[in-house]
Amino acid sequence: MRGGHVLAVLVLLLSVACGQAEEKAAPVNADDVMFVQMMVQHHRQGIEIARIGASRTTDPEVKTLTAAIETTQQDEVEMMLRWLHDWDQPLTAASAAHDHHGGMPETDRQRLQQLRTSRNVDYDLLTVLIRHQDGAVKMAADEVTRGANPAVQQWAAQVQTSRRAQIAMMTDLLKR
């Protein structure tokens, strides 16, 4: 009889669990997916720029900045890849998919090579990073306006705020 009671309790627990309404997933639209796919690539390039700068600068403030950019953006890439995985979406969009979004703002390979050999690395690095972070602000603005997923929109708003603050800090560093 004891085994019968255990079985009855298990059946009861399963029926209660199955009867509960499934938690409704937050909405996701094509703009959310495109933004996240674009930002993964954009962040990876930001990490590359930060690494180039960190390896070449002697300015302690610029070293701290590049380390913070690299760490933050790596954490954000991992978060974005989890979102895409959770949504069953490809990690990258088709190559022409960015066209209707005005293309993906990125620093060309030639500019990155110039940064690797620059004689005025701090100035050139800060100039490249300002432009790069401004691209992130613009991309995030589109997500805030057109996205559907509340978590992604909230993060996009945070990106706007944090990158604008970084741009202001880098602009101040250029004025020294």
SEGUTOR-253430 format. One record per atom (N, C-alpha, C, O, CB): x, y negated, z negated; atom name; residue in one letter. Coordinates in steps of 0.1 Angstrom, whole numbers, plus 5000, padded with zeros to 4 digits. Each point is the difference from the previous one (the first is absolute). Glycine has a CB too. Example, Ala and Ser with C-alpha at 12.3 -4.5 7.8 and 13.67 -1.06 7.14 Angstrom:
2
5132, 5057, 4922, N, A
4991, 4988, 5000, CA, A
5009, 4988, 5000, C, A
5010, 5000, 4993, O, A
4971, 5012, 4995, CB, A
5015, 4977, 5019, N, S
5009, 4989, 5000, CA, S
4992, 4989, 4992, C, S
5005, 4989, 4999, O, S
5007, 5017, 5023, CB, S
END
This chain:
176
5008, 5012, 5000, N, M
4992, 4988, 5000, CA, M
5008, 4987, 5000, C, M
4997, 4990, 5006, O, M
4986, 5023, 4982, CB, M
5029, 4988, 5005, N, R
5008, 4988, 4999, CA, R
5004, 4996, 5014, C, R
5000, 4988, 5003, O, R
5008, 5019, 4974, CB, R
4996, 5002, 5032, N, G
5004, 4997, 5014, CA, G
4988, 4994, 5007, C, G
5002, 4991, 5009, O, G
5015, 5027, 4991, CB, G
4971, 4986, 4997, N, G
4988, 4994, 5006, CA, G
4998, 4986, 4997, C, G
4996, 4991, 5008, O, G
4994, 5031, 4992, CB, G
5013, 4974, 4987, N, H
4999, 4986, 4995, CA, H
5010, 4992, 5007, C, H
4997, 4988, 5004, O, H
4995, 5020, 4974, CB, H
5021, 4997, 5024, N, V
5010, 4992, 5007, CA, V
4996, 4997, 5014, C, V
5002, 4989, 5005, O, V
5016, 5022, 4980, CB, V
4977, 5000, 5022, N, L
4995, 4998, 5013, CA, L
4989, 4990, 5001, C, L
5000, 4992, 5010, O, L
5007, 5032, 4995, CB, L
4984, 4977, 4986, N, A
4988, 4990, 5000, CA, A
5005, 4986, 4998, C, A
4995, 4991, 5007, O, A
4990, 5027, 4984, CB, A
5025, 4980, 5000, N, V
5005, 4987, 4998, CA, V
5007, 4995, 5013, C, V
4999, 4988, 5003, O, V
5004, 5017, 4972, CB, V
5005, 5004, 5031, N, L
5007, 4996, 5012, CA, L
4990, 4996, 5011, C, L
5002, 4990, 5007, O, L
5017, 5025, 4987, CB, L
4971, 4993, 5008, N, V
4990, 4996, 5010, CA, V
4993, 4987, 4997, C, V
4998, 4992, 5009, O, V
4998, 5033, 4995, CB, V
5001, 4973, 4983, N, L
4994, 4987, 4996, CA, L
5010, 4988, 5003, C, L
4995, 4990, 5005, O, L
4992, 5022, 4977, CB, L
5026, 4990, 5015, N, L
5009, 4989, 5002, CA, L
5002, 4997, 5015, C, L
5000, 4989, 5004, O, L
5012, 5018, 4975, CB, L
4988, 5004, 5029, N, L
5001, 4998, 5014, CA, L
4988, 4993, 5006, C, L
5001, 4992, 5009, O, L
5013, 5029, 4992, CB, L
4974, 4983, 4994, N, S
4988, 4994, 5006, CA, S
4999, 4985, 4996, C, S
4995, 4992, 5007, O, S
4994, 5030, 4992, CB, S
5016, 4974, 4989, N, V
5000, 4986, 4996, CA, V
5010, 4993, 5008, C, V
4997, 4989, 5005, O, V
4996, 5017, 4971, CB, V
5019, 5000, 5026, N, A
5010, 4993, 5008, CA, A
4996, 4998, 5014, C, A
5002, 4989, 5006, O, A
5015, 5021, 4979, CB, A
4976, 5000, 5021, N, C
4996, 4999, 5014, CA, C
4988, 4990, 5001, C, C
4998, 4994, 5011, O, C
5010, 5030, 4993, CB, C
4985, 4975, 4985, N, G
4988, 4991, 5001, CA, G
5004, 4985, 4999, C, G
4992, 4992, 5003, O, G
4995, 5026, 4987, CB, G
5025, 4979, 5005, N, Q
5004, 4986, 4999, CA, Q
5002, 4994, 5014, C, Q
5006, 5007, 5009, O, Q
5004, 4998, 4968, CB, Q
4987, 4983, 5024, N, A
5002, 4993, 5013, CA, A
5015, 4998, 5002, C, A
5007, 4996, 4991, O, A
4970, 4992, 5007, CB, A
5027, 5014, 5014, N, E
5014, 4998, 5003, CA, E
5002, 4985, 5000, C, E
4992, 4992, 5004, O, E
5010, 5029, 5010, CB, E
5010, 4976, 4981, N, E
5004, 4985, 5000, CA, E
5001, 4996, 5015, C, E
5007, 5006, 5008, O, E
5005, 4996, 4969, CB, E
4981, 4987, 5026, N, K
5001, 4995, 5013, CA, K
5013, 4993, 5003, C, K
5005, 4992, 4992, O, K
4970, 5005, 5007, CB, K
5031, 5007, 5012, N, A
5013, 4994, 5004, CA, A
4998, 4986, 5005, C, A
4990, 4996, 5005, O, A
5019, 5027, 5001, CB, A
5001, 4969, 4991, N, A
4999, 4986, 5004, CA, A
5001, 4999, 5016, C, A
5006, 5009, 5006, O, A
5005, 4983, 4973, CB, A
4982, 4999, 5027, N, P
5000, 4999, 5014, CA, P
5013, 4997, 5006, C, P
5009, 4993, 4994, O, P
4967, 4999, 5005, CB, P
5027, 5013, 5013, N, V
5012, 4997, 5007, CA, V
4996, 4998, 5015, C, V
4993, 5008, 5006, O, V
5021, 5006, 4978, CB, V
4991, 4975, 5021, N, N
4997, 4997, 5014, CA, N
5013, 5000, 5009, C, N
5011, 5002, 4994, O, N
4969, 4985, 4999, CB, N
5018, 5011, 5020, N, A
5012, 5001, 5009, CA, A
5010, 4989, 4996, C, A
5012, 5002, 5002, O, A
4973, 5007, 5016, CB, A
5010, 4979, 4977, N, D
5009, 4989, 4997, CA, D
5009, 5004, 4988, C, D
5012, 4997, 4999, O, D
4972, 4987, 5010, CB, D
5010, 5023, 4981, N, D
5008, 5005, 4988, CA, D
5011, 5009, 5005, C, D
5012, 4999, 4996, O, D
4968, 5000, 4989, CB, D
5016, 5011, 5024, N, V
5010, 5010, 5005, CA, V
5011, 4993, 5007, C, V
5012, 5002, 4998, O, V
4970, 5015, 5003, CB, V
5015, 4974, 5009, N, M
5010, 4993, 5008, CA, M
5009, 4992, 4991, C, M
5012, 5000, 5002, O, M
4972, 4999, 5017, CB, M
5010, 4993, 4972, N, F
5008, 4992, 4991, CA, F
5010, 5009, 4992, C, F
5012, 4996, 4999, O, F
4969, 4988, 4999, CB, F
5015, 5027, 4996, N, V
5009, 5008, 4993, CA, V
5011, 5006, 5009, C, V
5011, 5000, 4996, O, V
4970, 5005, 4987, CB, V
5015, 5000, 5028, N, Q
5010, 5005, 5009, CA, Q
5010, 4990, 5004, C, Q
5012, 5003, 5001, O, Q
4971, 5013, 5008, CB, Q
5012, 4972, 4994, N, M
5009, 4989, 5004, CA, M
5009, 4996, 4989, C, M
5012, 4997, 5002, O, M
4971, 4995, 5014, CB, M
5012, 5007, 4972, N, M
5007, 4996, 4988, CA, M
5011, 5010, 4996, C, M
5011, 4997, 4995, O, M
4969, 4990, 4997, CB, M
5017, 5026, 5010, N, V
5011, 5010, 4997, CA, V
5012, 4997, 5009, C, V
5011, 5000, 4995, O, V
4971, 5018, 4999, CB, V
5016, 4980, 5019, N, Q
5011, 4997, 5009, CA, Q
5007, 4987, 4996, C, Q
5012, 4999, 5000, O, Q
4976, 5014, 5018, CB, Q
5004, 4977, 4979, N, H
5005, 4987, 4997, CA, H
5008, 5000, 4987, C, H
5011, 4994, 4999, O, H
4969, 4996, 5012, CB, H
5015, 5018, 4979, N, H
5008, 5001, 4988, CA, H
5013, 5008, 5002, C, H
5010, 4996, 4994, O, H
4968, 5004, 4993, CB, H
5021, 5010, 5021, N, R
5013, 5007, 5003, CA, R
5010, 4991, 5006, C, R
5012, 5001, 4997, O, R
4975, 5020, 5006, CB, R
5009, 4970, 5005, N, Q
5009, 4991, 5006, CA, Q
5005, 4990, 4989, C, Q
5012, 4996, 5000, O, Q
4977, 5006, 5023, CB, Q
5002, 4994, 4968, N, G
5004, 4991, 4989, CA, G
5010, 5006, 4991, C, G
5009, 4994, 4996, O, G
4968, 4996, 5005, CB, G
5022, 5023, 4997, N, I
5009, 5008, 4992, CA, I
5014, 5000, 5007, C, I
5010, 4998, 4994, O, I
4972, 5016, 4997, CB, I
5018, 4988, 5022, N, E
5012, 5000, 5008, CA, E
5007, 4986, 4999, C, E
5012, 4999, 4998, O, E
4979, 5018, 5018, CB, E
5001, 4972, 4985, N, I
5006, 4987, 4999, CA, I
5006, 4997, 4986, C, I
5011, 4995, 4999, O, I
4972, 4997, 5018, CB, I
5009, 5012, 4973, N, A
5005, 4999, 4986, CA, A
5013, 5007, 4998, C, A
5009, 4995, 4993, O, A
4967, 5002, 4999, CB, A
5025, 5015, 5013, N, R
5012, 5008, 4998, CA, R
5012, 4994, 5007, C, R
5011, 4999, 4995, O, R
4975, 5021, 5004, CB, R
5012, 4974, 5013, N, I
5011, 4993, 5007, CA, I
5004, 4989, 4992, C, I
5012, 4998, 4998, O, I
4979, 5009, 5025, CB, I
5000, 4985, 4972, N, G
5003, 4988, 4992, CA, G
5007, 5004, 4987, C, G
5010, 4993, 4997, O, G
4970, 4995, 5013, CB, G
5015, 5022, 4983, N, A
5006, 5004, 4988, CA, A
5015, 5004, 5001, C, A
5008, 4998, 4992, O, A
4969, 5009, 5000, CB, A
5025, 5000, 5020, N, S
5014, 5005, 5002, CA, S
5010, 4988, 5004, C, S
5012, 5002, 4999, O, S
4978, 5020, 5008, CB, S
5004, 4967, 4997, N, R
5009, 4989, 5005, CA, R
5001, 4988, 4991, C, R
5010, 4993, 5001, O, R
4985, 5016, 5022, CB, R
4994, 4988, 4970, N, T
5000, 4987, 4993, CA, T
5009, 5001, 4987, C, T
5002, 5010, 4995, O, T
4974, 4986, 5014, CB, T
5029, 4992, 4987, N, T
5007, 4999, 4988, CA, T
4992, 4992, 4990, C, T
5004, 4999, 4988, O, T
5018, 5003, 5024, CB, T
4967, 4992, 4992, N, D
4992, 4992, 4991, CA, D
4992, 5008, 4991, C, D
4992, 5009, 5005, O, D
5007, 4973, 5013, CB, D
5002, 5017, 4969, N, P
4993, 5008, 4990, CA, P
4984, 4999, 5002, C, P
4993, 5010, 4998, O, P
5027, 4988, 4986, CB, P
4975, 4990, 5019, N, E
4986, 4999, 5001, CA, E
4995, 5007, 5012, C, E
4989, 5006, 5000, O, E
5012, 4972, 4989, CB, E
5006, 5021, 5022, N, V
4996, 5007, 5012, CA, V
5001, 5015, 4999, C, V
4992, 5007, 5005, O, V
5016, 4973, 5008, CB, V
5003, 5024, 4979, N, K
5001, 5015, 4997, CA, K
4988, 5005, 4992, C, K
4994, 5010, 5003, O, K
5031, 4988, 4998, CB, K
4971, 4994, 4989, N, T
4988, 5004, 4992, CA, T
4987, 5000, 5009, C, T
4992, 5009, 4999, O, T
5019, 4981, 4980, CB, T
4988, 5000, 5029, N, L
4988, 4999, 5009, CA, L
5000, 5012, 5009, C, L
4989, 5006, 5002, O, L
5012, 4969, 4997, CB, L
5010, 5028, 5008, N, T
5000, 5011, 5009, CA, T
4997, 5014, 4993, C, T
4993, 5008, 5006, O, T
5023, 4979, 5009, CB, T
4989, 5014, 4973, N, A
4998, 5013, 4993, CA, A
4985, 5001, 4996, C, A
4994, 5010, 5001, O, A
5029, 4989, 4990, CB, A
4971, 4989, 5005, N, A
4985, 5000, 4997, CA, A
4992, 5003, 5012, C, A
4990, 5008, 4999, O, A
5014, 4976, 4983, CB, A
5000, 5011, 5030, N, I
4992, 5002, 5012, CA, I
5001, 5015, 5004, C, I
4990, 5006, 5003, O, I
5014, 4970, 5005, CB, I
5008, 5029, 4991, N, E
5002, 5015, 5004, CA, E
4992, 5009, 4991, C, E
4992, 5008, 5004, O, E
5031, 4986, 5004, CB, E
4977, 5004, 4979, N, T
4993, 5008, 4990, CA, T
4985, 4999, 5002, C, T
4993, 5010, 5000, O, T
5026, 4988, 4984, CB, T
4976, 4990, 5016, N, T
4986, 4997, 5001, CA, T
4994, 5006, 5013, C, T
4990, 5007, 5000, O, T
5013, 4972, 4986, CB, T
5004, 5018, 5025, N, Q
4995, 5005, 5013, CA, Q
5001, 5015, 5001, C, Q
4991, 5006, 5007, O, Q
5015, 4972, 5003, CB, Q
5003, 5028, 4984, N, Q
5001, 5015, 5001, CA, Q
4988, 5006, 4992, C, Q
4994, 5009, 5004, O, Q
5031, 4990, 4998, CB, Q
4972, 4995, 4986, N, D
4989, 5005, 4992, CA, D
4987, 4997, 5008, C, D
4991, 5009, 5000, O, D
5021, 4986, 4979, CB, D
4987, 4994, 5028, N, E
4988, 4997, 5008, CA, E
4998, 5009, 5012, C, E
4989, 5004, 5003, O, E
5013, 4973, 4989, CB, E
5009, 5027, 5014, N, V
5000, 5009, 5011, CA, V
4994, 5014, 4995, C, V
4991, 5005, 5007, O, V
5029, 4984, 5004, CB, V
4985, 5015, 4978, N, E
4995, 5013, 4995, CA, E
4985, 4999, 4997, C, E
4993, 5010, 5002, O, E
5030, 4995, 4988, CB, E
4972, 4984, 5004, N, M
4986, 4998, 4997, CA, M
4992, 5000, 5013, C, M
4990, 5007, 5001, O, M
5016, 4980, 4979, CB, M
4999, 5006, 5031, N, M
4993, 5000, 5012, CA, M
4999, 5013, 5007, C, M
4990, 5004, 5006, O, M
5017, 4972, 4997, CB, M
5004, 5032, 4996, N, L
5000, 5013, 5006, CA, L
4990, 5009, 4993, C, L
4994, 5008, 5007, O, L
5030, 4989, 5000, CB, L
4975, 5002, 4980, N, R
4989, 5007, 4993, CA, R
4987, 4997, 5005, C, R
4991, 5008, 5002, O, R
5024, 4993, 4978, CB, R
4982, 4986, 5022, N, W
4987, 4995, 5005, CA, W
4997, 5007, 5013, C, W
4990, 5006, 5002, O, W
5012, 4972, 4986, CB, W
5008, 5021, 5021, N, L
4997, 5006, 5014, CA, L
4998, 5015, 4999, C, L
4991, 5006, 5006, O, L
5024, 4976, 5004, CB, L
4992, 5025, 4981, N, H
4998, 5014, 4998, CA, H
4986, 5003, 4994, C, H
4993, 5009, 5005, O, H
5032, 4994, 4991, CB, H
4972, 4989, 4994, N, D
4986, 5002, 4994, CA, D
4989, 4997, 5010, C, D
4989, 5007, 4999, O, D
5021, 4986, 4979, CB, D
4992, 4998, 5032, N, W
4990, 4997, 5010, CA, W
5001, 5010, 5012, C, W
4992, 4998, 5009, O, W
5009, 4978, 4983, CB, W
5008, 5033, 5008, N, D
5002, 5009, 5011, CA, D
5003, 4992, 5013, C, D
4995, 5003, 5010, O, D
4990, 5014, 4979, CB, D
5024, 4973, 5010, N, Q
5004, 4992, 5011, CA, Q
5014, 5002, 5003, C, Q
5008, 5004, 4992, O, Q
4975, 4979, 5002, CB, Q
5021, 5015, 5019, N, P
5014, 5001, 5004, CA, P
5009, 4990, 4992, C, P
4995, 4989, 4997, O, P
4998, 5020, 5026, CB, P
5019, 4994, 4975, N, L
5009, 4991, 4993, CA, L
5004, 4988, 5008, C, L
5004, 4989, 4995, O, L
5004, 5030, 4992, CB, L
4991, 4983, 5026, N, T
5003, 4989, 5009, CA, T
4990, 4999, 5011, C, T
4993, 5010, 5003, O, T
5032, 4992, 4993, CB, T
4973, 4986, 5009, N, A
4990, 4998, 5011, CA, A
5006, 5003, 5013, C, A
5013, 4999, 5001, O, A
4974, 4984, 4985, CB, A
5005, 5019, 5024, N, A
5006, 5001, 5014, CA, A
5007, 4987, 5003, C, A
4996, 4990, 4995, O, A
4985, 5026, 5012, CB, A
5029, 4985, 5002, N, S
5009, 4988, 5002, CA, S
4992, 4988, 5005, C, S
5004, 4989, 4996, O, S
5014, 5027, 5009, CB, S
4972, 4985, 5003, N, A
4992, 4989, 5005, CA, A
4989, 4996, 4990, C, A
4993, 4990, 5003, O, A
5012, 5017, 5021, CB, A
4993, 5000, 4966, N, A
4989, 4997, 4991, CA, A
5001, 4987, 4993, C, A
4990, 4994, 4996, O, A
5008, 5030, 5000, CB, A
5014, 4971, 5002, N, H
5002, 4987, 4994, CA, H
4996, 4988, 5009, C, H
4999, 4989, 4995, O, H
5019, 5022, 4991, CB, H
4981, 4991, 5026, N, D
4998, 4989, 5010, CA, D
4988, 4991, 4997, C, D
5001, 4988, 5000, O, D
5010, 5027, 5017, CB, D
4978, 4991, 4979, N, H
4988, 4992, 4997, CA, H
5001, 4993, 4987, C, H
4992, 4991, 4997, O, H
4995, 5025, 5016, CB, H
5024, 4987, 4979, N, H
5002, 4992, 4988, CA, H
5011, 4990, 5002, C, H
5006, 4994, 4991, O, H
4988, 5026, 4996, CB, H
5009, 4977, 5026, N, G
5011, 4990, 5003, CA, G
5014, 5006, 4999, C, G
5009, 4993, 4999, O, G
4976, 4990, 4992, CB, G
5015, 5031, 5009, N, G
5013, 5006, 4999, CA, G
5005, 5000, 4985, C, G
4994, 4994, 4992, O, G
5012, 4999, 5031, CB, G
5004, 5014, 4975, N, M
5005, 5001, 4986, CA, M
5012, 4991, 4998, C, M
5010, 5001, 5008, O, M
4982, 5023, 4990, CB, M
5007, 4966, 4993, N, P
5011, 4991, 4998, CA, P
5012, 5008, 4995, C, P
4999, 5007, 4990, O, P
4986, 4974, 5005, CB, P
5026, 5018, 5012, N, E
5012, 5007, 4996, CA, E
5013, 4992, 5004, C, E
4999, 4993, 5010, O, E
4988, 5029, 4991, CB, E
5023, 4981, 4993, N, T
5013, 4995, 5003, CA, T
5007, 5009, 5011, C, T
5000, 5012, 4998, O, T
5002, 4977, 4979, CB, T
5002, 5005, 5034, N, D
5006, 5009, 5010, CA, D
5013, 5005, 4996, C, D
5007, 4995, 4991, O, D
4981, 4992, 5026, CB, D
5016, 5024, 4989, N, R
5012, 5008, 4997, CA, R
5013, 4991, 5002, C, R
5009, 5001, 4992, O, R
4979, 5020, 5014, CB, R
5011, 4970, 5004, N, Q
5012, 4992, 5002, CA, Q
5002, 4990, 4988, C, Q
5011, 4998, 4996, O, Q
4985, 5004, 5029, CB, Q
4993, 4993, 4970, N, R
5001, 4991, 4988, CA, R
5006, 5007, 4988, C, R
5008, 4995, 4993, O, R
4972, 4992, 5016, CB, R
5016, 5026, 4989, N, L
5005, 5008, 4989, CA, L
5015, 5002, 5002, C, L
5007, 5000, 4990, O, L
4970, 5011, 5007, CB, L
5027, 4992, 5015, N, Q
5014, 5002, 5003, CA, Q
5008, 4987, 4997, C, Q
5011, 5001, 4994, O, Q
4984, 5017, 5023, CB, Q
5000, 4971, 4987, N, Q
5006, 4987, 4997, CA, Q
5002, 4998, 4985, C, Q
5010, 4994, 4995, O, Q
4980, 4996, 5027, CB, Q
4999, 5014, 4971, N, L
5001, 4998, 4985, CA, L
5011, 5009, 4994, C, L
5006, 4996, 4990, O, L
4969, 4999, 5010, CB, L
5027, 5016, 5006, N, R
5011, 5009, 4995, CA, R
5014, 4994, 5001, C, R
5009, 5003, 4993, O, R
4977, 5016, 5013, CB, R
5016, 4972, 5004, N, T
5013, 4994, 5002, CA, T
5000, 4985, 4998, C, T
5010, 4993, 5003, O, T
4994, 5025, 5013, CB, T
4986, 4976, 4979, N, S
4998, 4985, 4998, CA, S
5012, 4995, 4991, C, S
5004, 5006, 4990, O, S
4971, 4996, 5013, CB, S
5030, 4986, 5001, N, R
5009, 4993, 4991, CA, R
4994, 4992, 4990, C, R
5006, 4996, 4990, O, R
5010, 5004, 5029, CB, R
4971, 4997, 4982, N, N
4992, 4993, 4991, CA, N
4989, 5008, 4995, C, N
4988, 4997, 5002, O, N
5018, 4981, 5009, CB, N
4997, 5034, 4983, N, V
4990, 5010, 4997, CA, V
4989, 4995, 4991, C, V
4988, 5004, 5003, O, V
5030, 5013, 5000, CB, V
4984, 4976, 4987, N, D
4990, 4995, 4991, CA, D
4989, 4992, 5008, C, D
4988, 5002, 4998, O, D
5028, 4999, 4982, CB, D
4989, 4989, 5027, N, Y
4990, 4992, 5008, CA, Y
4993, 5009, 5010, C, Y
4987, 4999, 5001, O, Y
5028, 4981, 4996, CB, Y
4992, 5028, 5011, N, D
4993, 5008, 5010, CA, D
4991, 5010, 4994, C, D
4989, 5002, 5005, O, D
5031, 4995, 5009, CB, D
4984, 5009, 4975, N, L
4991, 5010, 4993, CA, L
4988, 4994, 4995, C, L
4989, 5005, 5002, O, L
5031, 5008, 4991, CB, L
4981, 4975, 5000, N, L
4988, 4994, 4995, CA, L
4991, 4995, 5011, C, L
4988, 5001, 4999, O, L
5025, 4992, 4981, CB, L
4993, 5002, 5031, N, T
4991, 4996, 5012, CA, T
4993, 5012, 5005, C, T
4988, 4999, 5003, O, T
5028, 4983, 5002, CB, T
4990, 5029, 4997, N, V
4994, 5012, 5005, CA, V
4989, 5005, 4990, C, V
4989, 5004, 5005, O, V
5032, 5003, 5008, CB, V
4982, 4993, 4974, N, L
4990, 5005, 4991, CA, L
4988, 4991, 4999, C, L
4989, 5005, 4998, O, L
5030, 5005, 4989, CB, L
4983, 4977, 5014, N, I
4989, 4991, 4999, CA, I
4991, 5003, 5012, C, I
4987, 5001, 4998, O, I
5027, 4981, 4991, CB, I
4991, 5019, 5022, N, R
4992, 5003, 5012, CA, R
4993, 5014, 4999, C, R
4988, 5001, 5003, O, R
5027, 4985, 5011, CB, R
4992, 5023, 4981, N, H
4995, 5014, 4998, CA, H
4988, 5000, 4989, C, H
4990, 5006, 5003, O, H
5033, 5003, 5003, CB, H
4979, 4984, 4983, N, Q
4990, 5000, 4990, CA, Q
4988, 4991, 5004, C, Q
4989, 5003, 4996, O, Q
5029, 5000, 4987, CB, Q
4984, 4987, 5026, N, D
4989, 4993, 5005, CA, D
4991, 5009, 5009, C, D
4988, 4999, 5000, O, D
5026, 4980, 4999, CB, D
4993, 5030, 5008, N, G
4992, 5010, 5008, CA, G
4991, 5008, 4991, C, G
4989, 5003, 5004, O, G
5030, 4998, 5013, CB, G
4986, 5003, 4972, N, A
4992, 5008, 4990, CA, A
4988, 4992, 4995, C, A
4989, 5006, 4999, O, A
5032, 5007, 4994, CB, A
4981, 4974, 5004, N, V
4989, 4992, 4996, CA, V
4989, 4999, 5010, C, V
4989, 5001, 4997, O, V
5028, 4985, 4990, CB, V
4987, 5012, 5026, N, K
4990, 5000, 5011, CA, K
4993, 5013, 5001, C, K
4988, 5000, 5002, O, K
5026, 4983, 5010, CB, K
4993, 5028, 4988, N, M
4994, 5013, 5001, CA, M
4990, 5002, 4989, C, M
4989, 5005, 5002, O, M
5031, 5004, 5010, CB, M
4984, 4988, 4976, N, A
4992, 5001, 4988, CA, A
4987, 4992, 5001, C, A
4989, 5004, 4995, O, A
5031, 5001, 4991, CB, A
4981, 4983, 5019, N, A
4989, 4991, 5002, CA, A
4989, 5007, 5008, C, A
4988, 4999, 4998, O, A
5027, 4980, 5000, CB, A
4989, 5027, 5013, N, D
4991, 5007, 5009, CA, D
4993, 5011, 4992, C, D
4988, 5002, 5002, O, D
5026, 4993, 5018, CB, D
4993, 5013, 4972, N, E
4994, 5010, 4992, CA, E
4990, 4995, 4990, C, E
4989, 5006, 4999, O, E
5032, 5007, 5004, CB, E
4982, 4976, 4990, N, V
4991, 4994, 4991, CA, V
4987, 4997, 5007, C, V
4989, 5001, 4994, O, V
5030, 4990, 4992, CB, V
4982, 5004, 5026, N, T
4988, 4995, 5007, CA, T
4992, 5012, 5007, C, T
4988, 5000, 4999, O, T
5024, 4979, 5005, CB, T
4995, 5031, 5001, N, R
4993, 5010, 5008, CA, R
5000, 5014, 4994, C, R
4992, 5008, 5005, O, R
5015, 4978, 5014, CB, R
5001, 5016, 4971, N, G
5000, 5014, 4994, CA, G
4987, 5003, 4993, C, G
4992, 4991, 4997, O, G
5033, 5007, 5001, CB, G
4974, 5015, 4998, N, A
4988, 5005, 4993, CA, A
5003, 5006, 4987, C, A
4992, 5000, 4991, O, A
4997, 5004, 5031, CB, A
5024, 5001, 4977, N, N
5003, 5007, 4987, CA, N
5005, 4990, 4990, C, N
5009, 4992, 5001, O, N
4998, 5028, 5012, CB, N
4986, 4980, 4975, N, P
5002, 4990, 4990, CA, P
5015, 5001, 4994, C, P
5006, 4989, 4998, O, P
4970, 5012, 4996, CB, P
5029, 5011, 5005, N, A
5014, 5001, 4995, CA, A
5010, 4994, 5009, C, A
5009, 4993, 4996, O, A
4984, 5028, 4992, CB, A
5005, 4982, 5025, N, V
5009, 4995, 5010, CA, V
4999, 4984, 5001, C, V
5010, 4993, 5002, O, V
4989, 5029, 5011, CB, V
4989, 4974, 4987, N, Q
4998, 4985, 5001, CA, Q
5006, 4993, 4987, C, Q
5006, 4989, 5002, O, Q
4973, 5015, 5012, CB, Q
5019, 5002, 4975, N, Q
5006, 4994, 4988, CA, Q
5015, 5000, 5001, C, Q
5007, 4990, 4996, O, Q
4974, 5018, 4990, CB, Q
5025, 5003, 5019, N, W
5015, 5000, 5001, CA, W
5004, 4990, 5011, C, W
5010, 4994, 4998, O, W
4990, 5031, 4995, CB, W
4992, 4974, 5018, N, A
5004, 4990, 5010, CA, A
5000, 4986, 4994, C, A
5009, 4992, 5004, O, A
4981, 5023, 5014, CB, A
5001, 4982, 4973, N, A
5000, 4987, 4994, CA, A
5012, 4998, 4991, C, A
5006, 4989, 4999, O, A
4969, 5011, 5001, CB, A
5029, 5011, 4993, N, Q
5012, 4999, 4992, CA, Q
5012, 4998, 5009, C, Q
5010, 4993, 4996, O, Q
4980, 5022, 4987, CB, Q
5011, 4992, 5029, N, V
5011, 4998, 5009, CA, V
5001, 4985, 5004, C, V
5011, 4994, 5001, O, V
4986, 5030, 5008, CB, V
4991, 4970, 4994, N, Q
5000, 4986, 5004, CA, Q
5007, 4991, 4989, C, Q
5009, 4992, 5003, O, Q
4970, 5012, 5011, CB, Q
5016, 4999, 4974, N, T
5005, 4992, 4988, CA, T
5015, 5002, 4998, C, T
5008, 4990, 4998, O, T
4969, 5011, 4992, CB, T
5027, 5012, 5009, N, S
5014, 5003, 4997, CA, S
5010, 4995, 5011, C, S
5011, 4995, 4997, O, S
4981, 5024, 4989, CB, S
5004, 4983, 5027, N, R
5009, 4997, 5011, CA, R
5001, 4985, 5001, C, R
5010, 4995, 5004, O, R
4984, 5026, 5008, CB, R
4995, 4972, 4985, N, R
5001, 4985, 5001, CA, R
5009, 4995, 4989, C, R
5008, 4991, 5002, O, R
4969, 5007, 5007, CB, R
5023, 5008, 4979, N, A
5009, 4996, 4989, CA, A
5015, 5004, 5004, C, A
5009, 4992, 4998, O, A
4972, 5012, 4985, CB, A
5021, 5007, 5024, N, Q
5013, 5003, 5005, CA, Q
5005, 4990, 5010, C, Q
5012, 4996, 5000, O, Q
4983, 5028, 4995, CB, Q
4996, 4972, 5014, N, I
5004, 4990, 5010, CA, I
5004, 4987, 4994, C, I
5010, 4994, 5004, O, I
4974, 5017, 5012, CB, I
5008, 4985, 4974, N, A
5003, 4987, 4993, CA, A
5014, 5002, 4993, C, A
5008, 4990, 5000, O, A
4967, 5005, 4996, CB, A
5028, 5016, 4997, N, M
5012, 5002, 4994, CA, M
5012, 5000, 5010, C, M
5010, 4994, 4998, O, M
4978, 5019, 4984, CB, M
5010, 4994, 5029, N, M
5010, 5000, 5010, CA, M
5003, 4987, 5006, C, M
5011, 4996, 5004, O, M
4983, 5028, 5001, CB, M
4995, 4968, 4997, N, T
5002, 4987, 5006, CA, T
5008, 4991, 4990, C, T
5008, 4992, 5005, O, T
4970, 5010, 5007, CB, T
5019, 4999, 4975, N, D
5008, 4993, 4990, CA, D
5015, 5005, 5001, C, D
5009, 4991, 4998, O, D
4970, 5006, 4987, CB, D
5023, 5016, 5016, N, L
5014, 5005, 5001, CA, L
5007, 4994, 5012, C, L
5012, 4997, 5000, O, L
4981, 5024, 4989, CB, L
5000, 4977, 5022, N, L
5006, 4994, 5012, CA, L
5004, 4985, 4998, C, L
5009, 4996, 5006, O, L
4977, 5020, 5008, CB, L
5007, 4978, 4977, N, K
5003, 4985, 4998, CA, K
5012, 4998, 4991, C, K
5005, 4989, 4999, O, K
4971, 5007, 5003, CB, K
5029, 5014, 4992, N, R
5012, 4999, 4991, CA, R
5012, 4996, 5008, C, R
5011, 4998, 4994, O, R
4980, 5018, 4990, CB, R
END
